[in-house]
C-alpha cells in the first residue's frame, strides 16, 4: 500500500486539469499574443481562467494576474508594492514564521533601506493582534501576514489584522500569502480588507509552475518582469497557457461541493490527531481549536527519533510525509525556523514531521501510516539509544 501524506508540499494533478493542460499543449497551442485564430483560441483560455478565479474570490477579473507560482506572487507583492510606495514610508511588518518566499524578499528590502518588523508568535504559531497594533506606525506602508502557516497549520487572524492595519496605518497595504489557505477557506479579499493575495496552482491539484496574484485595483505596485507588455504591462513574458488553463480548472474544481470537502478534511485531521496522540512520547504542534487550525496540516514531534530517520523509514514502506517546508528542505533536513519560533523543546526540533492531507486522502491511508508509526517508533528509539 502507498500513503501520500505530503499534500502541503504538492498535490497530484487532477484528471480534469491534466486533460485541459494536454489540450492546450497539443491542440490549442497558439501564442495568445498572436493576432490569428490560433492566438485567439489560446487567449480565450486566459480569459476564462481569470473569470473562474475571480469568481472564487468575488473580485474583479482585471485584479487577477498570472504568475509562475507562489514564490513569484509573494516576491512581486512585496518588492513591487514596497518600491512603488517608498516615498510614503519605509516601514514594513511581517511575521517571524513566514515562508521563505516572504522572508527572503523582506531581507532583500531590508538591504534596500526598508525597516522590517518581524512579529513573534505564541507556542501555537499565532500572532498577537495587540503586538501588531503596537508595531503599526504612520510610515508603515506594507503588512504581510500569512493566512495559514505551512508547517504547523496555524490559521492567522487575517481579517482582524487587516482591519487594524487599514484603521491605524492608512498608508499601508495588506498582503497575505494564501498558498496553504486557498481552496481550504472561502476567502473574500474585498470584505476581509486583503489588498494583495498570493496563490500557487500545485497546492490545489493544478500544474506546477502556475499561480496568481490578486491585486486590488487601488494598490500602487511596480511590475518586476518587463518585456513584451503582457498582462497590461504588469507581468511581461509569453503567457503559460497550459499552466494558466490548468490553474483555472483547478481553482473552479476546489470550490465545488466546498462544504462537503471541508467536512471531510476536518474529519481526517481530527481522526489522525486522536489516533496519533495514543502513541507514547509524541506531541502535536499548532493550535488545537478548529477555528485557529487549518484542516489539512498536522505537525507531530516524536521524542527520541530524528525526523530524517523516521521520514525515510516511512518512505521505505510507501508512506510519504515531510519534515517541514518542501521549498527549503532539499536533501539535508535543516532545523525549522518555525519550530524555533514557537519555542518547541530543543530535543524535539529535529524530531518533527508534517502530515498533510487533501480530499483524495483516505482513512485507510491514515490507518496504514499509524500502524507503521506504532511499529517503527520503538525500534527506532531503541536504535537511537545505542
HUHU-V388230 format. One record per pair of residues at least 4 apart in sequence whose ideal C-beta (glycine too) atoms are under 7 Angstrom apart, sorted by the first residue. I is the first residue (numbers start at 1). J is the second residue. If there is no record, write none. Layout:
BEGIN
i->I j->J
i->I j->J
END
This chain:
BEGIN
i->1 j->318
i->1 j->368
i->2 j->318
i->3 j->318
i->3 j->319
i->3 j->365
i->3 j->368
i->3 j->369
i->4 j->320
i->5 j->319
i->5 j->320
i->5 j->321
i->5 j->355
i->5 j->356
i->5 j->357
i->5 j->361
i->5 j->365
i->5 j->369
i->6 j->320
i->6 j->321
i->6 j->322
i->6 j->356
i->7 j->11
i->7 j->296
i->7 j->356
i->7 j->357
i->7 j->358
i->8 j->150
i->8 j->180
i->8 j->296
i->8 j->297
i->8 j->354
i->8 j->356
i->9 j->322
i->9 j->326
i->10 j->202
i->10 j->208
i->11 j->202
i->11 j->203
i->11 j->204
i->11 j->205
i->11 j->358
i->12 j->205
i->12 j->360
i->13 j->17
i->13 j->18
i->13 j->205
i->13 j->206
i->13 j->207
i->14 j->18
i->14 j->205
i->14 j->250
i->14 j->253
i->15 j->19
i->16 j->20
i->16 j->249
i->16 j->253
i->17 j->21
i->17 j->205
i->17 j->206
i->17 j->207
i->17 j->246
i->17 j->249
i->17 j->250
i->18 j->22
i->19 j->23
i->20 j->24
i->20 j->245
i->20 j->246
i->20 j->249
i->21 j->25
i->21 j->207
i->21 j->242
i->21 j->245
i->21 j->246
i->22 j->26
i->23 j->27
i->23 j->28
i->24 j->28
i->24 j->29
i->24 j->45
i->24 j->241
i->24 j->242
i->24 j->245
i->25 j->29
i->25 j->242
i->28 j->41
i->28 j->42
i->28 j->45
i->30 j->34
i->30 j->38
i->30 j->39
i->30 j->41
i->30 j->42
i->31 j->39
i->31 j->42
i->31 j->238
i->32 j->39
i->32 j->42
i->32 j->43
i->32 j->46
i->32 j->239
i->32 j->241
i->33 j->39
i->33 j->228
i->33 j->230
i->33 j->238
i->34 j->38
i->34 j->39
i->35 j->39
i->37 j->41
i->38 j->42
i->39 j->43
i->40 j->44
i->42 j->241
i->43 j->47
i->44 j->48
i->45 j->49
i->45 j->241
i->45 j->244
i->45 j->245
i->46 j->50
i->46 j->239
i->46 j->241
i->46 j->244
i->47 j->51
i->48 j->52
i->48 j->248
i->49 j->53
i->49 j->244
i->49 j->245
i->49 j->247
i->49 j->248
i->50 j->54
i->50 j->61
i->50 j->64
i->51 j->55
i->51 j->61
i->52 j->248
i->52 j->251
i->52 j->252
i->53 j->57
i->53 j->64
i->53 j->212
i->53 j->248
i->53 j->251
i->54 j->59
i->54 j->60
i->54 j->61
i->54 j->64
i->56 j->251
i->56 j->255
i->57 j->187
i->57 j->188
i->57 j->189
i->57 j->214
i->58 j->188
i->58 j->190
i->59 j->63
i->59 j->189
i->59 j->190
i->59 j->214
i->60 j->217
i->62 j->217
i->63 j->214
i->63 j->215
i->63 j->216
i->63 j->217
i->64 j->212
i->64 j->214
i->65 j->212
i->65 j->213
i->65 j->215
i->65 j->231
i->65 j->234
i->65 j->235
i->66 j->212
i->66 j->231
i->66 j->235
i->66 j->239
i->66 j->244
i->67 j->72
i->67 j->73
i->67 j->76
i->67 j->211
i->67 j->212
i->67 j->213
i->67 j->235
i->68 j->72
i->68 j->209
i->68 j->211
i->69 j->73
i->69 j->200
i->69 j->201
i->69 j->209
i->69 j->210
i->69 j->211
i->70 j->74
i->70 j->101
i->70 j->179
i->70 j->198
i->70 j->199
i->70 j->200
i->70 j->211
i->71 j->75
i->71 j->101
i->72 j->76
i->72 j->211
i->73 j->77
i->73 j->198
i->73 j->199
i->73 j->211
i->73 j->212
i->73 j->213
i->74 j->78
i->74 j->101
i->74 j->102
i->74 j->105
i->74 j->177
i->74 j->198
i->75 j->79
i->75 j->101
i->75 j->105
i->75 j->224
i->76 j->80
i->76 j->213
i->76 j->224
i->77 j->81
i->77 j->175
i->77 j->196
i->77 j->198
i->77 j->213
i->78 j->82
i->78 j->102
i->78 j->105
i->78 j->106
i->78 j->109
i->78 j->142
i->78 j->144
i->78 j->175
i->79 j->83
i->79 j->105
i->79 j->108
i->79 j->109
i->79 j->224
i->80 j->84
i->80 j->221
i->80 j->222
i->80 j->223
i->80 j->224
i->81 j->85
i->81 j->142
i->81 j->173
i->81 j->196
i->81 j->219
i->81 j->221
i->82 j->86
i->82 j->92
i->82 j->109
i->82 j->114
i->82 j->141
i->82 j->142
i->83 j->222
i->84 j->220
i->84 j->221
i->84 j->222
i->85 j->141
i->85 j->220
i->86 j->90
i->88 j->141
i->88 j->171
i->89 j->139
i->89 j->140
i->89 j->141
i->89 j->171
i->90 j->113
i->90 j->114
i->90 j->115
i->90 j->139
i->91 j->115
i->91 j->137
i->91 j->139
i->91 j->140
i->91 j->141
i->92 j->106
i->92 j->109
i->92 j->114
i->92 j->116
i->92 j->141
i->92 j->142
i->93 j->117
i->93 j->119
i->93 j->132
i->93 j->135
i->93 j->140
i->93 j->143
i->94 j->98
i->94 j->102
i->94 j->106
i->94 j->116
i->94 j->118
i->94 j->144
i->94 j->145
i->95 j->118
i->95 j->119
i->95 j->121
i->95 j->127
i->95 j->145
i->95 j->146
i->96 j->118
i->96 j->119
i->96 j->120
i->96 j->121
i->96 j->341
i->97 j->121
i->97 j->125
i->97 j->149
i->97 j->338
i->97 j->341
i->98 j->102
i->98 j->103
i->98 j->144
i->98 j->146
i->98 j->177
i->99 j->146
i->99 j->150
i->99 j->177
i->99 j->325
i->99 j->327
i->100 j->104
i->100 j->327
i->100 j->328
i->102 j->106
i->102 j->144
i->102 j->177
i->103 j->107
i->104 j->108
i->105 j->109
i->106 j->110
i->106 j->116
i->107 j->111
i->108 j->112
i->109 j->114
i->109 j->116
i->110 j->114
i->110 j->116
i->117 j->135
i->119 j->127
i->119 j->131
i->119 j->132
i->119 j->135
i->120 j->341
i->121 j->125
i->121 j->126
i->121 j->127
i->121 j->341
i->121 j->342
i->122 j->126
i->123 j->342
i->123 j->343
i->124 j->154
i->124 j->286
i->124 j->287
i->124 j->342
i->125 j->149
i->125 j->152
i->125 j->154
i->125 j->286
i->125 j->342
i->126 j->154
i->126 j->156
i->126 j->287
i->126 j->292
i->127 j->131
i->127 j->132
i->127 j->145
i->127 j->156
i->128 j->132
i->129 j->133
i->129 j->157
i->129 j->160
i->129 j->161
i->129 j->164
i->130 j->134
i->131 j->135
i->132 j->136
i->132 j->161
i->132 j->164
i->133 j->164
i->133 j->168
i->136 j->140
i->136 j->164
i->136 j->165
i->136 j->168
i->136 j->169
i->137 j->169
i->140 j->169
i->140 j->171
i->140 j->172
i->141 j->171
i->141 j->172
i->142 j->172
i->142 j->173
i->142 j->175
i->143 j->165
i->143 j->172
i->143 j->174
i->144 j->175
i->145 j->156
i->145 j->158
i->145 j->161
i->145 j->176
i->146 j->156
i->146 j->176
i->146 j->177
i->147 j->156
i->147 j->158
i->147 j->176
i->147 j->177
i->147 j->178
i->147 j->181
i->148 j->153
i->148 j->155
i->148 j->180
i->148 j->181
i->148 j->294
i->149 j->153
i->149 j->154
i->149 j->338
i->150 j->180
i->150 j->325
i->151 j->299
i->151 j->324
i->151 j->325
i->151 j->336
i->151 j->338
i->151 j->354
i->152 j->285
i->152 j->286
i->152 j->299
i->152 j->338
i->152 j->342
i->153 j->286
i->153 j->293
i->153 j->294
i->153 j->297
i->153 j->298
i->153 j->299
i->154 j->286
i->154 j->287
i->154 j->292
i->154 j->293
i->155 j->292
i->155 j->293
i->155 j->294
i->156 j->161
i->157 j->161
i->158 j->162
i->158 j->176
i->158 j->192
i->158 j->194
i->159 j->163
i->159 j->192
i->159 j->193
i->160 j->164
i->161 j->165
i->162 j->166
i->162 j->174
i->162 j->192
i->162 j->193
i->162 j->194
i->163 j->167
i->163 j->193
i->164 j->168
i->165 j->169
i->165 j->172
i->165 j->174
i->166 j->170
i->166 j->174
i->166 j->193
i->173 j->195
i->173 j->196
i->173 j->219
i->174 j->193
i->174 j->194
i->174 j->195
i->175 j->195
i->175 j->196
i->176 j->194
i->176 j->197
i->177 j->198
i->178 j->182
i->178 j->187
i->178 j->197
i->178 j->198
i->178 j->199
i->179 j->198
i->179 j->199
i->179 j->200
i->179 j->203
i->180 j->203
i->180 j->294
i->181 j->185
i->181 j->187
i->182 j->187
i->182 j->199
i->182 j->204
i->183 j->204
i->183 j->254
i->184 j->294
i->184 j->295
i->184 j->296
i->186 j->258
i->187 j->192
i->188 j->192
i->189 j->194
i->189 j->197
i->189 j->214
i->189 j->216
i->195 j->216
i->195 j->219
i->196 j->213
i->196 j->214
i->196 j->215
i->196 j->219
i->197 j->214
i->198 j->213
i->199 j->211
i->199 j->212
i->200 j->211
i->201 j->206
i->201 j->207
i->201 j->210
i->201 j->211
i->201 j->243
i->201 j->246
i->201 j->247
i->201 j->250
i->202 j->206
i->202 j->207
i->202 j->208
i->204 j->250
i->204 j->251
i->204 j->254
i->205 j->250
i->205 j->253
i->205 j->254
i->206 j->210
i->206 j->246
i->206 j->247
i->206 j->250
i->207 j->242
i->207 j->243
i->207 j->246
i->207 j->247
i->209 j->240
i->209 j->243
i->210 j->240
i->210 j->243
i->210 j->244
i->210 j->246
i->210 j->247
i->212 j->247
i->215 j->219
i->215 j->221
i->223 j->233
i->223 j->234
i->223 j->235
i->225 j->235
i->225 j->236
i->225 j->237
i->226 j->236
i->227 j->236
i->227 j->237
i->228 j->236
i->228 j->237
i->229 j->233
i->229 j->236
i->230 j->235
i->230 j->236
i->230 j->237
i->230 j->239
i->231 j->235
i->239 j->244
i->240 j->244
i->241 j->245
i->242 j->246
i->243 j->247
i->244 j->248
i->245 j->249
i->246 j->250
i->247 j->251
i->248 j->252
i->249 j->253
i->250 j->254
i->252 j->256
i->257 j->261
i->258 j->262
i->259 j->263
i->260 j->264
i->261 j->265
i->261 j->359
i->262 j->266
i->262 j->295
i->263 j->267
i->264 j->268
i->264 j->359
i->265 j->269
i->265 j->295
i->265 j->296
i->265 j->357
i->265 j->359
i->266 j->270
i->266 j->290
i->266 j->295
i->267 j->271
i->268 j->272
i->268 j->357
i->268 j->361
i->268 j->363
i->268 j->366
i->269 j->273
i->269 j->295
i->269 j->296
i->269 j->298
i->269 j->357
i->270 j->274
i->271 j->275
i->271 j->363
i->271 j->366
i->272 j->276
i->272 j->298
i->272 j->355
i->272 j->366
i->273 j->277
i->273 j->284
i->273 j->298
i->275 j->370
i->276 j->282
i->276 j->284
i->276 j->300
i->276 j->370
i->277 j->282
i->277 j->284
i->279 j->373
i->279 j->374
i->279 j->377
i->281 j->303
i->281 j->304
i->282 j->300
i->282 j->301
i->282 j->302
i->282 j->303
i->283 j->301
i->283 j->348
i->284 j->298
i->284 j->299
i->284 j->300
i->285 j->299
i->285 j->301
i->285 j->342
i->285 j->344
i->285 j->352
i->286 j->293
i->286 j->299
i->287 j->292
i->287 j->293
i->288 j->293
i->289 j->293
i->296 j->356
i->296 j->357
i->296 j->358
i->297 j->354
i->297 j->356
i->298 j->355
i->299 j->352
i->299 j->354
i->300 j->352
i->300 j->353
i->300 j->355
i->301 j->344
i->301 j->348
i->301 j->351
i->301 j->352
i->302 j->310
i->302 j->351
i->302 j->377
i->303 j->347
i->303 j->348
i->303 j->351
i->304 j->381
i->304 j->384
i->305 j->309
i->305 j->310
i->305 j->351
i->305 j->377
i->305 j->380
i->305 j->381
i->305 j->384
i->306 j->310
i->306 j->350
i->306 j->351
i->307 j->311
i->307 j->323
i->307 j->333
i->307 j->350
i->307 j->351
i->307 j->352
i->307 j->353
i->308 j->312
i->308 j->323
i->308 j->333
i->309 j->313
i->309 j->380
i->310 j->314
i->310 j->353
i->310 j->376
i->310 j->380
i->311 j->315
i->311 j->321
i->311 j->323
i->311 j->353
i->312 j->316
i->313 j->376
i->313 j->380
i->314 j->319
i->314 j->321
i->314 j->372
i->315 j->319
i->315 j->320
i->317 j->372
i->319 j->368
i->319 j->369
i->319 j->372
i->321 j->353
i->321 j->354
i->321 j->355
i->322 j->326
i->322 j->353
i->322 j->354
i->323 j->329
i->323 j->333
i->323 j->353
i->324 j->329
i->324 j->336
i->324 j->354
i->325 j->329
i->329 j->333
i->329 j->334
i->335 j->340
i->335 j->349
i->335 j->350
i->336 j->340
i->336 j->349
i->336 j->352
i->337 j->341
i->338 j->342
i->339 j->344
i->339 j->349
i->339 j->352
i->340 j->349
i->344 j->348
i->344 j->349
i->347 j->351
i->348 j->352
i->357 j->361
i->361 j->365
i->363 j->367
i->364 j->368
i->365 j->369
i->366 j->370
i->367 j->371
i->368 j->372
i->369 j->373
i->370 j->374
i->371 j->375
i->372 j->376
i->373 j->377
i->376 j->380
i->377 j->381
i->378 j->382
i->379 j->383
i->380 j->384
i->381 j->385
i->382 j->386
END
